[in-house]
Each structure stands twice: as structure tokens, then as C-alpha cells.
Amino acid sequence: MEQTKMIRHVNQIAAYFEVYPQDRAEESVRGHLEKFMAPSIRRQLADYALDGGDGLHPLAQQAAQNMTVGSNTS
């Protein structure tokens, strides 16, 4: 996935959940990414976050650092 598109998409998900209490928001963003993103895109996001994650919403950055990358959980 093109990097700018990935960042925009993940930030939209994070923005949706940011009104939740912090712990629930973090879990919701991570869960959404694990359930609905392809493993290859999760790997791309995780690598991007490890490289600093410039432009990522803080919830997206947190989720990228804590999500399961290997395979879909659904």
C-alpha cells in the first residue's frame, strides 16, 4: 500500500476511537487493525512505526507497536 494512503487510513481509524477512554481506544485501534488489515499492510505499518512513525496519530503509533503482525485474527 502506498505509504501516504496507509498513514491517512490508519489515522482515520485512530481518530474515530480517540473519543473512547485511553485504554479502550488503544485496544480498539489495535483490534481493528488486526481484524481488518492484511498481514502485509500490518507489517508495513509496524516497520513504519519502528522507523519513527512520522505523521501517525498517537493511537495509531501505539497500536502499530503492539499489534500482531503475522496473520489475520478473524
PQR file of N, CA, C, O and H, with PARSE charges and radii, in Angstrom:
ATOM      1  N   MET A   1       0.857  -1.177   0.000 -0.4000 1.5000
ATOM      2  CA  MET A   1       0.000   0.000   0.000 -0.0000 2.0000
ATOM      3  C   MET A   1       0.899   1.234   0.000  0.5500 1.7000
ATOM      4  O   MET A   1       1.937   1.268   0.660 -0.5500 1.4000
ATOM      5  N   GLU A   2       0.482   2.226  -0.741 -0.4000 1.5000
ATOM      6  CA  GLU A   2       1.234   3.475  -0.788 -0.0000 2.0000
ATOM      7  C   GLU A   2       1.265   4.076   0.619  0.5500 1.7000
ATOM      8  O   GLU A   2       0.240   4.130   1.300 -0.5500 1.4000
ATOM      9  H   GLU A   2      -0.361   2.198  -1.277  0.4000 1.0000
ATOM     10  N   GLN A   3       2.441   4.524   1.046 -0.4000 1.5000
ATOM     11  CA  GLN A   3       2.650   4.940   2.430 -0.0000 2.0000
ATOM     12  C   GLN A   3       1.713   6.060   2.873  0.5500 1.7000
ATOM     13  O   GLN A   3       1.158   5.989   3.970 -0.5500 1.4000
ATOM     14  H   GLN A   3       3.273   4.480   0.493  0.4000 1.0000
ATOM     15  N   THR A   4       1.523   7.081   2.059 -0.4000 1.5000
ATOM     16  CA  THR A   4       0.652   8.196   2.425 -0.0000 2.0000
ATOM     17  C   THR A   4      -0.785   7.725   2.632  0.5500 1.7000
ATOM     18  O   THR A   4      -1.470   8.175   3.550 -0.5500 1.4000
ATOM     19  H   THR A   4       1.974   7.139   1.168  0.4000 1.0000
ATOM     20  N   LYS A   5      -1.225   6.825   1.779 -0.4000 1.5000
ATOM     21  CA  LYS A   5      -2.576   6.274   1.903 -0.0000 2.0000
ATOM     22  C   LYS A   5      -2.711   5.452   3.185  0.5500 1.7000
ATOM     23  O   LYS A   5      -3.725   5.539   3.877 -0.5500 1.4000
ATOM     24  H   LYS A   5      -0.668   6.459   1.033  0.4000 1.0000
ATOM     25  N   MET A   6      -1.688   4.655   3.499 -0.4000 1.5000
ATOM     26  CA  MET A   6      -1.703   3.849   4.719 -0.0000 2.0000
ATOM     27  C   MET A   6      -1.804   4.745   5.955  0.5500 1.7000
ATOM     28  O   MET A   6      -2.607   4.490   6.852 -0.5500 1.4000
ATOM     29  H   MET A   6      -0.864   4.584   2.937  0.4000 1.0000
ATOM     30  N   ILE A   7      -0.984   5.794   5.992 -0.4000 1.5000
ATOM     31  CA  ILE A   7      -0.985   6.702   7.140 -0.0000 2.0000
ATOM     32  C   ILE A   7      -2.353   7.364   7.287  0.5500 1.7000
ATOM     33  O   ILE A   7      -2.900   7.420   8.388 -0.5500 1.4000
ATOM     34  H   ILE A   7      -0.332   6.002   5.263  0.4000 1.0000
ATOM     35  N   ARG A   8      -2.899   7.858   6.196 -0.4000 1.5000
ATOM     36  CA  ARG A   8      -4.210   8.501   6.237 -0.0000 2.0000
ATOM     37  C   ARG A   8      -5.284   7.529   6.741  0.5500 1.7000
ATOM     38  O   ARG A   8      -6.109   7.887   7.582 -0.5500 1.4000
ATOM     39  H   ARG A   8      -2.454   7.812   5.302  0.4000 1.0000
ATOM     40  N   HIS A   9      -5.264   6.311   6.225 -0.4000 1.5000
ATOM     41  CA  HIS A   9      -6.252   5.306   6.602 -0.0000 2.0000
ATOM     42  C   HIS A   9      -6.155   4.960   8.096  0.5500 1.7000
ATOM     43  O   HIS A   9      -7.164   4.933   8.800 -0.5500 1.4000
ATOM     44  H   HIS A   9      -4.594   6.020   5.542  0.4000 1.0000
ATOM     45  N   VAL A  10      -4.957   4.701   8.560 -0.4000 1.5000
ATOM     46  CA  VAL A  10      -4.760   4.331   9.962 -0.0000 2.0000
ATOM     47  C   VAL A  10      -5.097   5.502  10.885  0.5500 1.7000
ATOM     48  O   VAL A  10      -5.668   5.299  11.956 -0.5500 1.4000
ATOM     49  H   VAL A  10      -4.137   4.723   7.988  0.4000 1.0000
ATOM     50  N   ASN A  11      -4.752   6.710  10.483 -0.4000 1.5000
ATOM     51  CA  ASN A  11      -5.082   7.886  11.289 -0.0000 2.0000
ATOM     52  C   ASN A  11      -6.583   8.116  11.371  0.5500 1.7000
ATOM     53  O   ASN A  11      -7.077   8.579  12.400 -0.5500 1.4000
ATOM     54  H   ASN A  11      -4.288   6.874   9.612  0.4000 1.0000
ATOM     55  N   GLN A  12      -7.321   7.803  10.308 -0.4000 1.5000
ATOM     56  CA  GLN A  12      -8.783   7.923  10.348 -0.0000 2.0000
ATOM     57  C   GLN A  12      -9.367   6.943  11.354  0.5500 1.7000
ATOM     58  O   GLN A  12     -10.301   7.283  12.081 -0.5500 1.4000
ATOM     59  H   GLN A  12      -6.920   7.427   9.472  0.4000 1.0000
ATOM     60  N   ILE A  13      -8.835   5.749  11.401 -0.4000 1.5000
ATOM     61  CA  ILE A  13      -9.293   4.753  12.375 -0.0000 2.0000
ATOM     62  C   ILE A  13      -8.998   5.245  13.788  0.5500 1.7000
ATOM     63  O   ILE A  13      -9.860   5.175  14.664 -0.5500 1.4000
ATOM     64  H   ILE A  13      -8.076   5.473  10.811  0.4000 1.0000
ATOM     65  N   ALA A  14      -7.799   5.734  14.008 -0.4000 1.5000
ATOM     66  CA  ALA A  14      -7.407   6.235  15.328 -0.0000 2.0000
ATOM     67  C   ALA A  14      -8.280   7.421  15.743  0.5500 1.7000
ATOM     68  O   ALA A  14      -8.690   7.511  16.900 -0.5500 1.4000
ATOM     69  H   ALA A  14      -7.098   5.790  13.296  0.4000 1.0000
ATOM     70  N   ALA A  15      -8.565   8.322  14.816 -0.4000 1.5000
ATOM     71  CA  ALA A  15      -9.395   9.491  15.125 -0.0000 2.0000
ATOM     72  C   ALA A  15     -10.805   9.064  15.542  0.5500 1.7000
ATOM     73  O   ALA A  15     -11.408   9.682  16.419 -0.5500 1.4000
ATOM     74  H   ALA A  15      -8.232   8.249  13.876  0.4000 1.0000
ATOM     75  N   TYR A  16     -11.322   8.019  14.919 -0.4000 1.5000
ATOM     76  CA  TYR A  16     -12.646   7.518  15.278 -0.0000 2.0000
ATOM     77  C   TYR A  16     -12.676   7.058  16.738  0.5500 1.7000
ATOM     78  O   TYR A  16     -13.630   7.342  17.462 -0.5500 1.4000
ATOM     79  H   TYR A  16     -10.831   7.517  14.207  0.4000 1.0000
ATOM     80  N   PHE A  17     -11.645   6.359  17.160 -0.4000 1.5000
ATOM     81  CA  PHE A  17     -11.619   5.776  18.501 -0.0000 2.0000
ATOM     82  C   PHE A  17     -11.065   6.711  19.579  0.5500 1.7000
ATOM     83  O   PHE A  17     -11.121   6.366  20.759 -0.5500 1.4000
ATOM     84  H   PHE A  17     -10.870   6.128  16.572  0.4000 1.0000
ATOM     85  N   GLU A  18     -10.537   7.876  19.218 -0.4000 1.5000
ATOM     86  CA  GLU A  18      -9.893   8.733  20.209 -0.0000 2.0000
ATOM     87  C   GLU A  18     -10.857   9.298  21.250  0.5500 1.7000
ATOM     88  O   GLU A  18     -10.408   9.791  22.284 -0.5500 1.4000
ATOM     89  H   GLU A  18     -10.491   8.156  18.260  0.4000 1.0000
ATOM     90  N   VAL A  19     -12.170   9.241  21.007 -0.4000 1.5000
ATOM     91  CA  VAL A  19     -13.142   9.740  21.986 -0.0000 2.0000
ATOM     92  C   VAL A  19     -13.380   8.727  23.108  0.5500 1.7000
ATOM     93  O   VAL A  19     -13.989   9.058  24.125 -0.5500 1.4000
ATOM     94  H   VAL A  19     -12.534   8.840  20.166  0.4000 1.0000
ATOM     95  N   TYR A  20     -12.902   7.496  22.926 -0.4000 1.5000
ATOM     96  CA  TYR A  20     -13.049   6.461  23.946 -0.0000 2.0000
ATOM     97  C   TYR A  20     -12.050   6.729  25.070  0.5500 1.7000
ATOM     98  O   TYR A  20     -11.084   7.466  24.871 -0.5500 1.4000
ATOM     99  H   TYR A  20     -12.407   7.226  22.099  0.4000 1.0000
ATOM    100  N   PRO A  21     -12.268   6.146  26.237 -0.5600 1.5000
ATOM    101  CA  PRO A  21     -11.232   6.203  27.281  0.2800 2.0000
ATOM    102  C   PRO A  21      -9.922   5.632  26.722  0.5500 1.7000
ATOM    103  O   PRO A  21      -9.947   4.730  25.886 -0.5500 1.4000
ATOM    104  N   GLN A  22      -8.801   6.148  27.176 -0.4000 1.5000
ATOM    105  CA  GLN A  22      -7.491   5.845  26.589 -0.0000 2.0000
ATOM    106  C   GLN A  22      -7.232   4.352  26.417  0.5500 1.7000
ATOM    107  O   GLN A  22      -6.867   3.924  25.322 -0.5500 1.4000
ATOM    108  H   GLN A  22      -8.781   6.882  27.855  0.4000 1.0000
ATOM    109  N   ASP A  23      -7.406   3.552  27.456 -0.4000 1.5000
ATOM    110  CA  ASP A  23      -7.096   2.121  27.340 -0.0000 2.0000
ATOM    111  C   ASP A  23      -8.012   1.430  26.343  0.5500 1.7000
ATOM    112  O   ASP A  23      -7.567   0.563  25.590 -0.5500 1.4000
ATOM    113  H   ASP A  23      -7.703   3.899  28.346  0.4000 1.0000
ATOM    114  N   ARG A  24      -9.277   1.800  26.329 -0.4000 1.5000
ATOM    115  CA  ARG A  24     -10.223   1.200  25.382 -0.0000 2.0000
ATOM    116  C   ARG A  24      -9.906   1.666  23.961  0.5500 1.7000
ATOM    117  O   ARG A  24     -10.018   0.883  23.018 -0.5500 1.4000
ATOM    118  H   ARG A  24      -9.639   2.503  26.941  0.4000 1.0000
ATOM    119  N   ALA A  25      -9.514   2.924  23.798 -0.4000 1.5000
ATOM    120  CA  ALA A  25      -9.168   3.445  22.471 -0.0000 2.0000
ATOM    121  C   ALA A  25      -7.963   2.691  21.902  0.5500 1.7000
ATOM    122  O   ALA A  25      -7.966   2.283  20.741 -0.5500 1.4000
ATOM    123  H   ALA A  25      -9.423   3.560  24.565  0.4000 1.0000
ATOM    124  N   GLU A  26      -6.940   2.514  22.730 -0.4000 1.5000
ATOM    125  CA  GLU A  26      -5.747   1.795  22.280 -0.0000 2.0000
ATOM    126  C   GLU A  26      -6.091   0.379  21.847  0.5500 1.7000
ATOM    127  O   GLU A  26      -5.654  -0.073  20.789 -0.5500 1.4000
ATOM    128  H   GLU A  26      -6.938   2.846  23.673  0.4000 1.0000
ATOM    129  N   GLU A  27      -6.866  -0.315  22.652 -0.4000 1.5000
ATOM    130  CA  GLU A  27      -7.268  -1.688  22.340 -0.0000 2.0000
ATOM    131  C   GLU A  27      -8.149  -1.735  21.092  0.5500 1.7000
ATOM    132  O   GLU A  27      -8.017  -2.647  20.275 -0.5500 1.4000
ATOM    133  H   GLU A  27      -7.221   0.052  23.511  0.4000 1.0000
ATOM    134  N   SER A  28      -9.036  -0.771  20.940 -0.4000 1.5000
ATOM    135  CA  SER A  28      -9.947  -0.750  19.793 -0.0000 2.0000
ATOM    136  C   SER A  28      -9.207  -0.513  18.488  0.5500 1.7000
ATOM    137  O   SER A  28      -9.504  -1.163  17.485 -0.5500 1.4000
ATOM    138  H   SER A  28      -9.143  -0.030  21.603  0.4000 1.0000
ATOM    139  N   VAL A  29      -8.257   0.395  18.482 -0.4000 1.5000
ATOM    140  CA  VAL A  29      -7.480   0.654  17.266 -0.0000 2.0000
ATOM    141  C   VAL A  29      -6.675  -0.586  16.910  0.5500 1.7000
ATOM    142  O   VAL A  29      -6.682  -1.029  15.762 -0.5500 1.4000
ATOM    143  H   VAL A  29      -8.016   0.923  19.296  0.4000 1.0000
ATOM    144  N   ARG A  30      -5.987  -1.141  17.889 -0.4000 1.5000
ATOM    145  CA  ARG A  30      -5.190  -2.353  17.636 -0.0000 2.0000
ATOM    146  C   ARG A  30      -6.059  -3.486  17.134  0.5500 1.7000
ATOM    147  O   ARG A  30      -5.713  -4.152  16.158 -0.5500 1.4000
ATOM    148  H   ARG A  30      -5.981  -0.781  18.822  0.4000 1.0000
ATOM    149  N   GLY A  31      -7.187  -3.711  17.794 -0.4000 1.5000
ATOM    150  CA  GLY A  31      -8.094  -4.783  17.388 -0.0000 2.0000
ATOM    151  C   GLY A  31      -8.632  -4.588  15.981  0.5500 1.7000
ATOM    152  O   GLY A  31      -8.740  -5.544  15.213 -0.5500 1.4000
ATOM    153  H   GLY A  31      -7.468  -3.170  18.587  0.4000 1.0000
ATOM    154  N   HIS A  32      -8.967  -3.357  15.646 -0.4000 1.5000
ATOM    155  CA  HIS A  32      -9.480  -3.069  14.306 -0.0000 2.0000
ATOM    156  C   HIS A  32      -8.412  -3.361  13.250  0.5500 1.7000
ATOM    157  O   HIS A  32      -8.701  -3.978  12.224 -0.5500 1.4000
ATOM    158  H   HIS A  32      -8.880  -2.581  16.270  0.4000 1.0000
ATOM    159  N   LEU A  33      -7.205  -2.926  13.500 -0.4000 1.5000
ATOM    160  CA  LEU A  33      -6.123  -3.168  12.552 -0.0000 2.0000
ATOM    161  C   LEU A  33      -5.856  -4.659  12.387  0.5500 1.7000
ATOM    162  O   LEU A  33      -5.671  -5.133  11.266 -0.5500 1.4000
ATOM    163  H   LEU A  33      -6.970  -2.425  14.333  0.4000 1.0000
ATOM    164  N   GLU A  34      -5.833  -5.393  13.480 -0.4000 1.5000
ATOM    165  CA  GLU A  34      -5.579  -6.829  13.413 -0.0000 2.0000
ATOM    166  C   GLU A  34      -6.701  -7.568  12.696  0.5500 1.7000
ATOM    167  O   GLU A  34      -6.449  -8.543  11.988 -0.5500 1.4000
ATOM    168  H   GLU A  34      -5.983  -5.007  14.391  0.4000 1.0000
ATOM    169  N   LYS A  35      -7.919  -7.118  12.873 -0.4000 1.5000
ATOM    170  CA  LYS A  35      -9.057  -7.817  12.280 -0.0000 2.0000
ATOM    171  C   LYS A  35      -9.244  -7.498  10.802  0.5500 1.7000
ATOM    172  O   LYS A  35      -9.602  -8.377  10.018 -0.5500 1.4000
ATOM    173  H   LYS A  35      -8.124  -6.326  13.449  0.4000 1.0000
ATOM    174  N   PHE A  36      -9.002  -6.241  10.414 -0.4000 1.5000
ATOM    175  CA  PHE A  36      -9.378  -5.812   9.073 -0.0000 2.0000
ATOM    176  C   PHE A  36      -8.223  -5.501   8.121  0.5500 1.7000
ATOM    177  O   PHE A  36      -8.453  -5.341   6.923 -0.5500 1.4000
ATOM    178  H   PHE A  36      -8.710  -5.527  11.050  0.4000 1.0000
ATOM    179  N   MET A  37      -6.994  -5.410   8.620 -0.4000 1.5000
ATOM    180  CA  MET A  37      -5.861  -5.127   7.735 -0.0000 2.0000
ATOM    181  C   MET A  37      -5.149  -6.417   7.362  0.5500 1.7000
ATOM    182  O   MET A  37      -4.994  -7.323   8.180 -0.5500 1.4000
ATOM    183  H   MET A  37      -6.808  -5.540   9.594  0.4000 1.0000
ATOM    184  N   ALA A  38      -4.726  -6.475   6.122 -0.4000 1.5000
ATOM    185  CA  ALA A  38      -3.953  -7.626   5.650 -0.0000 2.0000
ATOM    186  C   ALA A  38      -2.623  -7.688   6.411  0.5500 1.7000
ATOM    187  O   ALA A  38      -2.064  -6.652   6.774 -0.5500 1.4000
ATOM    188  H   ALA A  38      -4.853  -5.739   5.458  0.4000 1.0000
ATOM    189  N   PRO A  39      -2.123  -8.895   6.649 -0.5600 1.5000
ATOM    190  CA  PRO A  39      -0.842  -9.028   7.354  0.2800 2.0000
ATOM    191  C   PRO A  39       0.289  -8.233   6.711  0.5500 1.7000
ATOM    192  O   PRO A  39       1.134  -7.681   7.417 -0.5500 1.4000
ATOM    193  N   SER A  40       0.316  -8.167   5.394 -0.4000 1.5000
ATOM    194  CA  SER A  40       1.392  -7.425   4.723 -0.0000 2.0000
ATOM    195  C   SER A  40       1.326  -5.935   5.045  0.5500 1.7000
ATOM    196  O   SER A  40       2.361  -5.283   5.186 -0.5500 1.4000
ATOM    197  H   SER A  40      -0.370  -8.616   4.821  0.4000 1.0000
ATOM    198  N   ILE A  41       0.125  -5.398   5.161 -0.4000 1.5000
ATOM    199  CA  ILE A  41      -0.024  -3.976   5.483 -0.0000 2.0000
ATOM    200  C   ILE A  41       0.282  -3.744   6.957  0.5500 1.7000
ATOM    201  O   ILE A  41       0.858  -2.717   7.317 -0.5500 1.4000
ATOM    202  H   ILE A  41      -0.716  -5.927   5.047  0.4000 1.0000
ATOM    203  N   ARG A  42      -0.101  -4.690   7.814 -0.4000 1.5000
ATOM    204  CA  ARG A  42       0.256  -4.567   9.232 -0.0000 2.0000
ATOM    205  C   ARG A  42       1.772  -4.568   9.404  0.5500 1.7000
ATOM    206  O   ARG A  42       2.312  -3.819  10.218 -0.5500 1.4000
ATOM    207  H   ARG A  42      -0.569  -5.524   7.522  0.4000 1.0000
ATOM    208  N   ARG A  43       2.451  -5.409   8.635 -0.4000 1.5000
ATOM    209  CA  ARG A  43       3.924  -5.457   8.681 -0.0000 2.0000
ATOM    210  C   ARG A  43       4.488  -4.124   8.210  0.5500 1.7000
ATOM    211  O   ARG A  43       5.410  -3.594   8.829 -0.5500 1.4000
ATOM    212  H   ARG A  43       2.012  -6.018   7.974  0.4000 1.0000
ATOM    213  N   GLN A  44       3.950  -3.576   7.127 -0.4000 1.5000
ATOM    214  CA  GLN A  44       4.392  -2.285   6.609 -0.0000 2.0000
ATOM    215  C   GLN A  44       4.190  -1.191   7.660  0.5500 1.7000
ATOM    216  O   GLN A  44       5.068  -0.354   7.869 -0.5500 1.4000
ATOM    217  H   GLN A  44       3.201  -4.007   6.625  0.4000 1.0000
ATOM    218  N   LEU A  45       3.031  -1.205   8.318 -0.4000 1.5000
ATOM    219  CA  LEU A  45       2.737  -0.219   9.354 -0.0000 2.0000
ATOM    220  C   LEU A  45       3.674  -0.386  10.546  0.5500 1.7000
ATOM    221  O   LEU A  45       4.187   0.602  11.073 -0.5500 1.4000
ATOM    222  H   LEU A  45       2.318  -1.885   8.149  0.4000 1.0000
ATOM    223  N   ALA A  46       3.899  -1.621  10.974 -0.4000 1.5000
ATOM    224  CA  ALA A  46       4.794  -1.871  12.103 -0.0000 2.0000
ATOM    225  C   ALA A  46       6.209  -1.389  11.787  0.5500 1.7000
ATOM    226  O   ALA A  46       6.861  -0.777  12.632 -0.5500 1.4000
ATOM    227  H   ALA A  46       3.482  -2.423  10.546  0.4000 1.0000
ATOM    228  N   ASP A  47       6.678  -1.663  10.582 -0.4000 1.5000
ATOM    229  CA  ASP A  47       8.017  -1.209  10.176 -0.0000 2.0000
ATOM    230  C   ASP A  47       8.072   0.317  10.149  0.5500 1.7000
ATOM    231  O   ASP A  47       9.050   0.919  10.591 -0.5500 1.4000
ATOM    232  H   ASP A  47       6.148  -2.160   9.896  0.4000 1.0000
ATOM    233  N   TYR A  48       7.024   0.928   9.631 -0.4000 1.5000
ATOM    234  CA  TYR A  48       6.977   2.393   9.571 -0.0000 2.0000
ATOM    235  C   TYR A  48       7.007   2.979  10.981  0.5500 1.7000
ATOM    236  O   TYR A  48       7.718   3.951  11.234 -0.5500 1.4000
ATOM    237  H   TYR A  48       6.230   0.438   9.272  0.4000 1.0000
ATOM    238  N   ALA A  49       6.240   2.395  11.892 -0.4000 1.5000
ATOM    239  CA  ALA A  49       6.209   2.876  13.282 -0.0000 2.0000
ATOM    240  C   ALA A  49       7.577   2.725  13.940  0.5500 1.7000
ATOM    241  O   ALA A  49       8.001   3.601  14.693 -0.5500 1.4000
ATOM    242  H   ALA A  49       5.663   1.605  11.685  0.4000 1.0000
ATOM    243  N   LEU A  50       8.266   1.625  13.664 -0.4000 1.5000
ATOM    244  CA  LEU A  50       9.609   1.419  14.216 -0.0000 2.0000
ATOM    245  C   LEU A  50      10.604   2.444  13.698  0.5500 1.7000
ATOM    246  O   LEU A  50      11.570   2.781  14.383 -0.5500 1.4000
ATOM    247  H   LEU A  50       7.921   0.913  13.052  0.4000 1.0000
ATOM    248  N   ASP A  51      10.369   2.938  12.493 -0.4000 1.5000
ATOM    249  CA  ASP A  51      11.247   3.957  11.902 -0.0000 2.0000
ATOM    250  C   ASP A  51      10.878   5.368  12.353  0.5500 1.7000
ATOM    251  O   ASP A  51      11.377   6.347  11.798 -0.5500 1.4000
ATOM    252  H   ASP A  51       9.584   2.664  11.937  0.4000 1.0000
ATOM    253  N   GLY A  52      10.017   5.475  13.347 -0.4000 1.5000
ATOM    254  CA  GLY A  52       9.646   6.776  13.893 -0.0000 2.0000
ATOM    255  C   GLY A  52       8.187   7.110  13.731  0.5500 1.7000
ATOM    256  O   GLY A  52       7.630   7.859  14.534 -0.5500 1.4000
ATOM    257  H   GLY A  52       9.611   4.680  13.797  0.4000 1.0000
ATOM    258  N   GLY A  53       7.550   6.566  12.699 -0.4000 1.5000
ATOM    259  CA  GLY A  53       6.116   6.761  12.522 -0.0000 2.0000
ATOM    260  C   GLY A  53       5.708   8.203  12.264  0.5500 1.7000
ATOM    261  O   GLY A  53       4.648   8.635  12.716 -0.5500 1.4000
ATOM    262  H   GLY A  53       8.003   5.958  12.047  0.4000 1.0000
ATOM    263  N   ASP A  54       6.534   8.954  11.544 -0.4000 1.5000
ATOM    264  CA  ASP A  54       6.243  10.356  11.269 -0.0000 2.0000
ATOM    265  C   ASP A  54       4.837  10.525  10.684  0.5500 1.7000
ATOM    266  O   ASP A  54       4.502   9.929   9.660 -0.5500 1.4000
ATOM    267  H   ASP A  54       7.395   8.603  11.177  0.4000 1.0000
ATOM    268  N   GLY A  55       4.026  11.343  11.351 -0.4000 1.5000
ATOM    269  CA  GLY A  55       2.682  11.635  10.884 -0.0000 2.0000
ATOM    270  C   GLY A  55       1.596  10.721  11.421  0.5500 1.7000
ATOM    271  O   GLY A  55       0.414  10.956  11.171 -0.5500 1.4000
ATOM    272  H   GLY A  55       4.298  11.827  12.183  0.4000 1.0000
ATOM    273  N   LEU A  56       1.977   9.680  12.157 -0.4000 1.5000
ATOM    274  CA  LEU A  56       0.967   8.782  12.718 -0.0000 2.0000
ATOM    275  C   LEU A  56       0.299   9.412  13.940  0.5500 1.7000
ATOM    276  O   LEU A  56       0.960  10.033  14.773 -0.5500 1.4000
ATOM    277  H   LEU A  56       2.937   9.489  12.360  0.4000 1.0000
ATOM    278  N   HIS A  57      -1.006   9.246  14.031 -0.4000 1.5000
ATOM    279  CA  HIS A  57      -1.766   9.623  15.225 -0.0000 2.0000
ATOM    280  C   HIS A  57      -1.168   8.828  16.392  0.5500 1.7000
ATOM    281  O   HIS A  57      -0.776   7.677  16.198 -0.5500 1.4000
ATOM    282  H   HIS A  57      -1.543   8.742  13.354  0.4000 1.0000
ATOM    283  N   PRO A  58      -1.087   9.404  17.588 -0.5600 1.5000
ATOM    284  CA  PRO A  58      -0.508   8.673  18.723  0.2800 2.0000
ATOM    285  C   PRO A  58      -1.162   7.308  18.977  0.5500 1.7000
ATOM    286  O   PRO A  58      -0.472   6.355  19.339 -0.5500 1.4000
ATOM    287  N   LEU A  59      -2.472   7.204  18.792 -0.4000 1.5000
ATOM    288  CA  LEU A  59      -3.129   5.898  18.977 -0.0000 2.0000
ATOM    289  C   LEU A  59      -2.700   4.914  17.893  0.5500 1.7000
ATOM    290  O   LEU A  59      -2.549   3.722  18.161 -0.5500 1.4000
ATOM    291  H   LEU A  59      -3.032   7.978  18.497  0.4000 1.0000
ATOM    292  N   ALA A  60      -2.507   5.401  16.690 -0.4000 1.5000
ATOM    293  CA  ALA A  60      -2.054   4.541  15.598 -0.0000 2.0000
ATOM    294  C   ALA A  60      -0.627   4.071  15.853  0.5500 1.7000
ATOM    295  O   ALA A  60      -0.293   2.912  15.604 -0.5500 1.4000
ATOM    296  H   ALA A  60      -2.630   6.369  16.472  0.4000 1.0000
ATOM    297  N   GLN A  61       0.204   4.967  16.345 -0.4000 1.5000
ATOM    298  CA  GLN A  61       1.580   4.612  16.681 -0.0000 2.0000
ATOM    299  C   GLN A  61       1.595   3.533  17.763  0.5500 1.7000
ATOM    300  O   GLN A  61       2.318   2.543  17.649 -0.5500 1.4000
ATOM    301  H   GLN A  61      -0.067   5.909  16.547  0.4000 1.0000
ATOM    302  N   GLN A  62       0.805   3.722  18.799 -0.4000 1.5000
ATOM    303  CA  GLN A  62       0.721   2.753  19.892 -0.0000 2.0000
ATOM    304  C   GLN A  62       0.231   1.399  19.379  0.5500 1.7000
ATOM    305  O   GLN A  62       0.795   0.360  19.721 -0.5500 1.4000
ATOM    306  H   GLN A  62       0.217   4.526  18.892  0.4000 1.0000
ATOM    307  N   ALA A  63      -0.808   1.415  18.568 -0.4000 1.5000
ATOM    308  CA  ALA A  63      -1.363   0.173  18.021 -0.0000 2.0000
ATOM    309  C   ALA A  63      -0.336  -0.544  17.157  0.5500 1.7000
ATOM    310  O   ALA A  63      -0.187  -1.763  17.244 -0.5500 1.4000
ATOM    311  H   ALA A  63      -1.266   2.259  18.290  0.4000 1.0000
ATOM    312  N   ALA A  64       0.365   0.205  16.331 -0.4000 1.5000
ATOM    313  CA  ALA A  64       1.360  -0.393  15.435 -0.0000 2.0000
ATOM    314  C   ALA A  64       2.466  -1.081  16.215  0.5500 1.7000
ATOM    315  O   ALA A  64       3.008  -2.090  15.764 -0.5500 1.4000
ATOM    316  H   ALA A  64       0.244   1.195  16.260  0.4000 1.0000
ATOM    317  N   GLN A  65       2.803  -0.554  17.365 -0.4000 1.5000
ATOM    318  CA  GLN A  65       3.859  -1.141  18.177 -0.0000 2.0000
ATOM    319  C   GLN A  65       3.394  -2.386  18.936  0.5500 1.7000
ATOM    320  O   GLN A  65       4.216  -3.199  19.359 -0.5500 1.4000
ATOM    321  H   GLN A  65       2.363   0.265  17.732  0.4000 1.0000
ATOM    322  N   ASN A  66       2.065  -2.535  19.109 -0.4000 1.5000
ATOM    323  CA  ASN A  66       1.558  -3.628  19.943 -0.0000 2.0000
ATOM    324  C   ASN A  66       0.716  -4.665  19.209  0.5500 1.7000
ATOM    325  O   ASN A  66       0.255  -5.623  19.829 -0.5500 1.4000
ATOM    326  H   ASN A  66       1.398  -1.875  18.765  0.4000 1.0000
ATOM    327  N   MET A  67       0.508  -4.502  17.930 -0.4000 1.5000
ATOM    328  CA  MET A  67      -0.371  -5.426  17.223 -0.0000 2.0000
ATOM    329  C   MET A  67       0.348  -6.689  16.797  0.5500 1.7000
ATOM    330  O   MET A  67       1.577  -6.732  16.731 -0.5500 1.4000
ATOM    331  H   MET A  67       0.883  -3.723  17.426  0.4000 1.0000
ATOM    332  N   THR A  68      -0.430  -7.706  16.512 -0.4000 1.5000
ATOM    333  CA  THR A  68       0.060  -8.943  15.959 -0.0000 2.0000
ATOM    334  C   THR A  68       0.218  -8.735  14.459  0.5500 1.7000
ATOM    335  O   THR A  68      -0.709  -8.268  13.798 -0.5500 1.4000
ATOM    336  H   THR A  68      -1.427  -7.671  16.566  0.4000 1.0000
ATOM    337  N   VAL A  69       1.360  -9.069  13.926 -0.4000 1.5000
ATOM    338  CA  VAL A  69       1.634  -8.793  12.523 -0.0000 2.0000
ATOM    339  C   VAL A  69       1.456 -10.020  11.648  0.5500 1.7000
ATOM    340  O   VAL A  69       1.129  -9.879  10.470 -0.5500 1.4000
ATOM    341  H   VAL A  69       2.113  -9.449  14.463  0.4000 1.0000
ATOM    342  N   GLY A  70       1.657 -11.214  12.178 -0.4000 1.5000
ATOM    343  CA  GLY A  70       1.737 -12.431  11.395 -0.0000 2.0000
ATOM    344  C   GLY A  70       0.570 -12.805  10.519  0.5500 1.7000
ATOM    345  O   GLY A  70       0.760 -13.048   9.328 -0.5500 1.4000
ATOM    346  H   GLY A  70       1.923 -11.329  13.136  0.4000 1.0000
ATOM    347  N   SER A  71      -0.645 -12.862  11.066 -0.4000 1.5000
ATOM    348  CA  SER A  71      -1.796 -13.313  10.278 -0.0000 2.0000
ATOM    349  C   SER A  71      -3.053 -12.708  10.824  0.5500 1.7000
ATOM    350  O   SER A  71      -3.069 -12.193  11.942 -0.5500 1.4000
ATOM    351  H   SER A  71      -0.799 -12.665  12.035  0.4000 1.0000
ATOM    352  N   ASN A  72      -4.124 -12.766  10.036 -0.4000 1.5000
ATOM    353  CA  ASN A  72      -5.415 -12.249  10.488 -0.0000 2.0000
ATOM    354  C   ASN A  72      -5.898 -13.032  11.690  0.5500 1.7000
ATOM    355  O   ASN A  72      -5.678 -14.240  11.781 -0.5500 1.4000
ATOM    356  H   ASN A  72      -4.111 -13.185   9.128  0.4000 1.0000
ATOM    357  N   THR A  73      -6.554 -12.347  12.611 -0.4000 1.5000
ATOM    358  CA  THR A  73      -7.075 -12.996  13.802 -0.0000 2.0000
ATOM    359  C   THR A  73      -8.543 -13.320  13.656  0.5500 1.7000
ATOM    360  O   THR A  73      -9.134 -13.881  14.579 -0.5500 1.4000
ATOM    361  H   THR A  73      -6.732 -11.366  12.537  0.4000 1.0000
ATOM    362  N   SER A  74      -9.160 -12.988  12.525 -0.4000 1.5000
ATOM    363  CA  SER A  74     -10.593 -13.255  12.325 -0.0000 2.0000
ATOM    364  C   SER A  74     -10.810 -14.617  11.728  0.5500 1.7000
ATOM    365  O   SER A  74     -11.952 -15.012  11.491 -0.5500 1.4000
ATOM    366  H   SER A  74      -8.680 -12.533  11.775  0.4000 1.0000
TER
END
